[in-house]
Amino acid sequence: MIENGCLKSHEALIEVPEARVGGLAAGPIWFTRREDGALLWMSSFMDRPIAASIGGNFLRHFRVTVDYPNAIGYFQTP
């Protein structure tokens, strides 16, 4: 864990050895703590509330293809 690790928000960073999302596993992964209101603010721009988010630190372990017209994402290990 690194206190004040995020240069923009000064929130803590934590590294976990592995994360599992929707049957996919990757690691190690870094996470940033966010204020409670961060997802509420982002949700105001979306059609549904955002419950959580995951970014490039997890996704970099996969080849990601997004089919926007059909609202489907495909994840493959390289």
The first five atom37 places (N, CA, C, CB, O) and aatype in JSON, in Angstrom:
{
  "aatype": [12, 9, 6, 2, 7, 4, 10, 11, 15, 8, 6, 0, 10, 9, 6, 19, 14, 6, 0, 1, 19, 7, 7, 10, 0, 0, 7, 14, 9, 17, 13, 16, 1, 1, 6, 3, 7, 0, 10, 10, 17, 12, 15, 15, 13, 12, 3, 1, 14, 9, 0, 0, 15, 9, 7, 7, 2, 13, 10, 1, 8, 13, 1, 19, 16, 19, 3, 18, 14, 2, 0, 9, 7, 18, 13, 5, 16, 14],
  "atom_mask": [
    [1, 1, 1, 1, 1],
    [1, 1, 1, 1, 1],
    [1, 1, 1, 1, 1],
    [1, 1, 1, 1, 1],
    [1, 1, 1, 0, 1],
    [1, 1, 1, 1, 1],
    [1, 1, 1, 1, 1],
    [1, 1, 1, 1, 1],
    [1, 1, 1, 1, 1],
    [1, 1, 1, 1, 1],
    [1, 1, 1, 1, 1],
    [1, 1, 1, 1, 1],
    [1, 1, 1, 1, 1],
    [1, 1, 1, 1, 1],
    [1, 1, 1, 1, 1],
    [1, 1, 1, 1, 1],
    [1, 1, 1, 1, 1],
    [1, 1, 1, 1, 1],
    [1, 1, 1, 1, 1],
    [1, 1, 1, 1, 1],
    [1, 1, 1, 1, 1],
    [1, 1, 1, 0, 1],
    [1, 1, 1, 0, 1],
    [1, 1, 1, 1, 1],
    [1, 1, 1, 1, 1],
    [1, 1, 1, 1, 1],
    [1, 1, 1, 0, 1],
    [1, 1, 1, 1, 1],
    [1, 1, 1, 1, 1],
    [1, 1, 1, 1, 1],
    [1, 1, 1, 1, 1],
    [1, 1, 1, 1, 1],
    [1, 1, 1, 1, 1],
    [1, 1, 1, 1, 1],
    [1, 1, 1, 1, 1],
    [1, 1, 1, 1, 1],
    [1, 1, 1, 0, 1],
    [1, 1, 1, 1, 1],
    [1, 1, 1, 1, 1],
    [1, 1, 1, 1, 1],
    [1, 1, 1, 1, 1],
    [1, 1, 1, 1, 1],
    [1, 1, 1, 1, 1],
    [1, 1, 1, 1, 1],
    [1, 1, 1, 1, 1],
    [1, 1, 1, 1, 1],
    [1, 1, 1, 1, 1],
    [1, 1, 1, 1, 1],
    [1, 1, 1, 1, 1],
    [1, 1, 1, 1, 1],
    [1, 1, 1, 1, 1],
    [1, 1, 1, 1, 1],
    [1, 1, 1, 1, 1],
    [1, 1, 1, 1, 1],
    [1, 1, 1, 0, 1],
    [1, 1, 1, 0, 1],
    [1, 1, 1, 1, 1],
    [1, 1, 1, 1, 1],
    [1, 1, 1, 1, 1],
    [1, 1, 1, 1, 1],
    [1, 1, 1, 1, 1],
    [1, 1, 1, 1, 1],
    [1, 1, 1, 1, 1],
    [1, 1, 1, 1, 1],
    [1, 1, 1, 1, 1],
    [1, 1, 1, 1, 1],
    [1, 1, 1, 1, 1],
    [1, 1, 1, 1, 1],
    [1, 1, 1, 1, 1],
    [1, 1, 1, 1, 1],
    [1, 1, 1, 1, 1],
    [1, 1, 1, 1, 1],
    [1, 1, 1, 0, 1],
    [1, 1, 1, 1, 1],
    [1, 1, 1, 1, 1],
    [1, 1, 1, 1, 1],
    [1, 1, 1, 1, 1],
    [1, 1, 1, 1, 1]
  ],
  "atom_positions": [
    [[0.85, -1.17, 0.0], [0.0, 0.0, 0.0], [0.89, 1.23, 0.0], [-0.96, 0.0, 1.22], [1.92, 1.27, 0.67]],
    [[0.48, 2.23, -0.75], [1.21, 3.5, -0.79], [0.23, 4.61, -0.44], [1.87, 3.75, -2.2], [-0.65, 4.94, -1.24]],
    [[0.38, 5.19, 0.74], [-0.48, 6.31, 1.14], [-0.19, 7.5, 0.22], [-0.24, 6.7, 2.64], [0.96, 7.71, -0.15]],
    [[-1.2, 8.26, -0.14], [-1.06, 9.43, -1.03], [-0.37, 9.07, -2.34], [-0.28, 10.54, -0.32], [0.36, 9.89, -2.9]],
    [[-0.59, 7.85, -2.83], [0.11, 7.38, -4.02], [-0.4, 7.96, -5.33], [0.0, 0.0, 0.0], [0.38, 8.08, -6.28]],
    [[-1.67, 8.32, -5.4], [-2.22, 8.89, -6.63], [-1.81, 10.36, -6.73], [-3.76, 8.74, -6.68], [-2.14, 11.16, -5.85]],
    [[-1.11, 10.71, -7.79], [-0.62, 12.08, -7.94], [-1.75, 13.09, -8.08], [0.29, 12.18, -9.14], [-1.61, 14.24, -7.65]],
    [[-2.88, 12.67, -8.67], [-3.99, 13.61, -8.89], [-4.87, 13.77, -7.65], [-4.84, 13.14, -10.05], [-5.14, 14.9, -7.22]],
    [[-5.31, 12.64, -7.07], [-6.26, 12.72, -5.96], [-5.6, 12.59, -4.58], [-7.29, 11.64, -6.11], [-6.23, 12.88, -3.57]],
    [[-4.35, 12.17, -4.55], [-3.61, 11.91, -3.31], [-4.23, 10.8, -2.48], [-3.54, 13.18, -2.49], [-4.0, 10.72, -1.28]],
    [[-5.03, 9.95, -3.12], [-5.6, 8.78, -2.45], [-4.57, 7.66, -2.39], [-6.89, 8.31, -3.17], [-3.56, 7.69, -3.1]],
    [[-4.84, 6.69, -1.55], [-3.93, 5.55, -1.38], [-4.0, 4.6, -2.58], [-4.26, 4.8, -0.09], [-5.03, 4.5, -3.24]],
    [[-2.89, 3.92, -2.84], [-2.81, 2.86, -3.83], [-2.57, 1.56, -3.1], [-1.69, 3.13, -4.89], [-1.86, 1.53, -2.09]],
    [[-3.16, 0.47, -3.59], [-2.93, -0.84, -3.0], [-2.71, -1.84, -4.13], [-4.11, -1.27, -2.09], [-3.42, -1.82, -5.13]],
    [[-1.71, -2.7, -3.96], [-1.44, -3.75, -4.94], [-1.95, -5.08, -4.39], [0.07, -3.83, -5.27], [-1.67, -5.44, -3.25]],
    [[-2.69, -5.8, -5.22], [-3.16, -7.13, -4.84], [-2.52, -8.14, -5.79], [-4.74, -7.23, -4.88], [-2.28, -7.83, -6.96]],
    [[-2.23, -9.34, -5.31], [-1.54, -10.31, -6.16], [-2.37, -10.79, -7.34], [-1.14, -11.49, -5.33], [-1.83, -11.11, -8.4]],
    [[-3.71, -10.83, -7.17], [-4.57, -11.28, -8.25], [-5.98, -10.73, -8.03], [-4.6, -12.83, -8.33], [-6.45, -10.61, -6.9]],
    [[-6.63, -10.39, -9.13], [-8.04, -9.96, -9.09], [-8.82, -10.84, -10.06], [-8.19, -8.43, -9.46], [-8.34, -11.19, -11.13]],
    [[-10.04, -11.18, -9.65], [-10.93, -11.98, -10.51], [-12.19, -11.18, -10.79], [-11.28, -13.36, -9.84], [-12.86, -10.7, -9.87]],
    [[-12.49, -11.04, -12.07], [-13.68, -10.29, -12.5], [-14.35, -11.1, -13.6], [-13.3, -8.84, -13.01], [-13.75, -11.39, -14.63]],
    [[-15.6, -11.46, -13.38], [-16.37, -12.18, -14.39], [-15.68, -13.43, -14.9], [0.0, 0.0, 0.0], [-15.76, -13.73, -16.09]],
    [[-15.02, -14.17, -14.03], [-14.35, -15.4, -14.44], [-12.94, -15.2, -14.98], [0.0, 0.0, 0.0], [-12.25, -16.18, -15.26]],
    [[-12.51, -13.96, -15.14], [-11.15, -13.66, -15.6], [-10.26, -13.36, -14.41], [-11.15, -12.48, -16.6], [-10.69, -12.69, -13.46]],
    [[-9.03, -13.83, -14.45], [-8.08, -13.56, -13.38], [-6.84, -12.9, -13.96], [-7.71, -14.86, -12.62], [-6.38, -13.28, -15.03]],
    [[-6.31, -11.91, -13.25], [-5.1, -11.22, -13.68], [-4.39, -10.69, -12.44], [-5.42, -10.07, -14.68], [-5.01, -10.47, -11.41]],
    [[-3.11, -10.5, -12.57], [-2.38, -9.92, -11.45], [-0.9, -9.84, -11.73], [0.0, 0.0, 0.0], [-0.42, -10.46, -12.68]],
    [[-0.2, -9.12, -10.94], [-0.68, -8.26, -9.85], [-1.41, -7.03, -10.39], [0.49, -7.83, -8.95], [-1.15, -6.59, -11.51]],
    [[-2.31, -6.48, -9.59], [-3.14, -5.34, -9.98], [-3.05, -4.25, -8.92], [-4.62, -5.78, -10.18], [-3.08, -4.53, -7.72]],
    [[-2.94, -3.02, -9.37], [-2.97, -1.86, -8.47], [-4.37, -1.25, -8.49], [-1.91, -0.79, -8.89], [-4.98, -1.12, -9.55]],
    [[-4.87, -0.88, -7.32], [-6.15, -0.2, -7.19], [-5.94, 1.14, -6.49], [-7.16, -1.07, -6.4], [-5.02, 1.29, -5.69]],
    [[-6.79, 2.1, -6.81], [-6.77, 3.41, -6.17], [-8.06, 3.58, -5.39], [-6.6, 4.55, -7.2], [-9.14, 3.32, -5.9]],
    [[-7.94, 4.02, -4.14], [-9.13, 4.32, -3.36], [-9.77, 5.58, -3.93], [-8.79, 4.5, -1.83], [-9.07, 6.52, -4.3]],
    [[-11.08, 5.6, -4.01], [-11.82, 6.76, -4.52], [-12.8, 7.23, -3.47], [-12.56, 6.42, -5.84], [-13.31, 6.44, -2.67]],
    [[-13.08, 8.52, -3.47], [-14.1, 9.07, -2.57], [-15.45, 8.47, -2.93], [-14.14, 10.63, -2.66], [-15.68, 8.07, -4.08]],
    [[-16.36, 8.41, -1.96], [-17.68, 7.83, -2.2], [-18.41, 8.52, -3.35], [-18.53, 7.93, -0.93], [-19.11, 7.86, -4.11]],
    [[-18.25, 9.8, -3.5], [-18.97, 10.55, -4.53], [-18.4, 10.4, -5.93], [0.0, 0.0, 0.0], [-19.05, 10.83, -6.89]],
    [[-17.23, 9.81, -6.09], [-16.6, 9.73, -7.41], [-17.46, 8.97, -8.41], [-15.23, 9.07, -7.3], [-17.64, 9.42, -9.54]],
    [[-18.0, 7.82, -8.01], [-18.83, 7.04, -8.93], [-20.19, 7.68, -9.13], [-19.0, 5.63, -8.4], [-20.79, 7.53, -10.2]],
    [[-20.69, 8.4, -8.14], [-21.96, 9.11, -8.31], [-21.81, 10.19, -9.37], [-22.42, 9.73, -6.98], [-22.69, 10.36, -10.22]],
    [[-20.71, 10.92, -9.33], [-20.47, 11.98, -10.31], [-20.36, 11.39, -11.71], [-19.19, 12.76, -9.98], [-20.97, 11.9, -12.65]],
    [[-19.59, 10.29, -11.85], [-19.44, 9.66, -13.16], [-20.77, 9.08, -13.64], [-18.38, 8.55, -13.09], [-21.05, 9.11, -14.84]],
    [[-21.58, 8.57, -12.72], [-22.88, 7.99, -13.08], [-23.82, 9.02, -13.69], [-23.54, 7.36, -11.86], [-24.7, 8.67, -14.47]],
    [[-23.63, 10.28, -13.34], [-24.51, 11.31, -13.88], [-24.38, 11.45, -15.4], [-24.22, 12.64, -13.22], [-25.25, 12.04, -16.04]],
    [[-23.31, 10.92, -15.98], [-23.09, 10.98, -17.43], [-23.51, 9.69, -18.13], [-21.63, 11.26, -17.72], [-23.4, 9.59, -19.35]],
    [[-24.0, 8.7, -17.37], [-24.31, 7.38, -17.92], [-25.82, 7.11, -17.87], [-23.56, 6.29, -17.15], [-26.58, 7.83, -17.23]],
    [[-26.21, 6.05, -18.58], [-27.63, 5.69, -18.58], [-28.03, 4.89, -17.35], [-27.96, 4.9, -19.83], [-29.22, 4.76, -17.06]],
    [[-27.05, 4.34, -16.61], [-27.31, 3.59, -15.38], [-26.23, 3.93, -14.36], [-27.36, 2.06, -15.65], [-25.14, 4.35, -14.74]],
    [[-26.51, 3.76, -13.09], [-25.5, 4.03, -12.06], [-24.29, 3.1, -12.2], [-26.11, 3.87, -10.66], [-24.43, 1.93, -12.56]],
    [[-23.12, 3.62, -11.92], [-21.89, 2.84, -11.94], [-21.69, 2.29, -10.53], [-20.66, 3.71, -12.41], [-21.64, 3.05, -9.56]],
    [[-21.56, 0.97, -10.42], [-21.36, 0.34, -9.11], [-19.88, 0.22, -8.76], [-22.01, -1.05, -9.09], [-19.51, 0.25, -7.59]],
    [[-19.04, 0.07, -9.78], [-17.6, -0.07, -9.57], [-16.91, 0.21, -10.9], [-17.22, -1.5, -9.01], [-17.57, 0.29, -11.94]],
    [[-15.62, 0.34, -10.85], [-14.88, 0.53, -12.1], [-13.56, -0.22, -12.02], [-14.64, 2.04, -12.37], [-13.01, -0.44, -10.95]],
    [[-13.08, -0.59, -13.18], [-11.78, -1.25, -13.28], [-11.12, -0.71, -14.54], [-11.91, -2.83, -13.32], [-11.79, -0.46, -15.54]],
    [[-9.83, -0.52, -14.48], [-9.16, 0.15, -15.58], [-8.07, -0.66, -16.25], [0.0, 0.0, 0.0], [-8.03, -1.89, -16.18]],
    [[-7.19, 0.08, -16.89], [-6.13, -0.5, -17.69], [-5.18, -1.4, -16.94], [0.0, 0.0, 0.0], [-4.59, -2.3, -17.55]],
    [[-5.01, -1.2, -15.66], [-4.1, -2.03, -14.89], [-4.57, -3.48, -14.88], [-3.98, -1.51, -13.46], [-3.74, -4.39, -14.86]],
    [[-5.87, -3.71, -14.9], [-6.43, -5.07, -15.02], [-6.54, -5.46, -16.49], [-7.81, -5.15, -14.34], [-6.15, -6.56, -16.87]],
    [[-7.07, -4.55, -17.3], [-7.37, -4.87, -18.69], [-6.12, -5.12, -19.53], [-8.17, -3.76, -19.31], [-6.2, -5.76, -20.57]],
    [[-4.96, -4.61, -19.1], [-3.74, -4.8, -19.9], [-3.35, -6.26, -20.05], [-2.6, -4.04, -19.27], [-2.54, -6.6, -20.91]],
    [[-3.91, -7.12, -19.22], [-3.61, -8.54, -19.28], [-4.43, -9.27, -20.36], [-3.86, -9.18, -17.94], [-4.28, -10.48, -20.53]],
    [[-5.29, -8.55, -21.08], [-6.19, -9.17, -22.04], [-6.22, -8.4, -23.34], [-7.59, -9.28, -21.46], [-5.9, -7.21, -23.39]],
    [[-6.61, -9.09, -24.41], [-6.95, -8.43, -25.65], [-8.46, -8.17, -25.56], [-6.56, -9.29, -26.94], [-9.24, -9.11, -25.43]],
    [[-8.85, -6.91, -25.64], [-10.25, -6.53, -25.44], [-10.82, -6.03, -26.77], [-10.39, -5.44, -24.33], [-10.27, -5.13, -27.4]],
    [[-11.94, -6.63, -27.16], [-12.67, -6.19, -28.35], [-14.07, -5.79, -27.9], [-12.71, -7.31, -29.46], [-14.74, -6.56, -27.21]],
    [[-14.5, -4.6, -28.3], [-15.83, -4.12, -27.91], [-16.69, -4.01, -29.16], [-15.73, -2.75, -27.17], [-16.33, -3.32, -30.12]],
    [[-17.83, -4.69, -29.13], [-18.82, -4.61, -30.18], [-19.89, -3.63, -29.69], [-19.44, -6.04, -30.53], [-20.85, -4.03, -29.04]],
    [[-19.71, -2.36, -30.0], [-20.62, -1.32, -29.5], [-22.06, -1.5, -29.96], [-20.13, 0.03, -29.93], [-22.96, -1.39, -29.13]],
    [[-22.32, -1.77, -31.25], [-23.73, -1.9, -31.68], [-24.48, -3.0, -30.92], [-23.79, -2.19, -33.16], [-25.68, -2.86, -30.66]],
    [[-23.78, -4.09, -30.57], [-24.44, -5.21, -29.88], [-24.19, -5.22, -28.38], [-23.98, -6.51, -30.47], [-24.64, -6.13, -27.68]],
    [[-23.47, -4.22, -27.87], [-23.19, -4.07, -26.44], [-22.56, -5.33, -25.85], [-24.46, -3.74, -25.68], [-23.0, -5.84, -24.81]],
    [[-21.5, -5.84, -26.53], [-20.79, -7.03, -26.08], [-19.31, -6.75, -26.03], [-21.09, -8.24, -27.0], [-18.76, -6.1, -26.92]],
    [[-18.66, -7.23, -24.99], [-17.21, -7.14, -24.88], [-16.61, -8.54, -24.91], [0.0, 0.0, 0.0], [-17.15, -9.46, -24.3]],
    [[-15.5, -8.7, -25.61], [-14.8, -9.96, -25.7], [-13.41, -9.79, -25.08], [-14.7, -10.44, -27.18], [-12.7, -8.84, -25.39]],
    [[-13.04, -10.71, -24.2], [-11.76, -10.67, -23.52], [-10.99, -11.94, -23.83], [-11.94, -10.49, -21.99], [-11.5, -13.04, -23.62]],
    [[-9.76, -11.79, -24.34], [-8.92, -12.93, -24.66], [-7.56, -12.76, -24.04], [-8.8, -13.11, -26.18], [-7.06, -11.64, -23.93]],
    [[-6.96, -13.86, -23.62], [-5.57, -13.78, -23.16], [-4.68, -13.78, -24.38], [-5.21, -14.96, -22.18], [-4.9, -14.55, -25.32]],
    [[-3.66, -12.94, -24.37], [-2.78, -12.87, -25.55], [-2.0, -14.15, -25.76], [-1.8, -11.7, -25.4], [-1.21, -14.25, -26.7]]
  ]
}
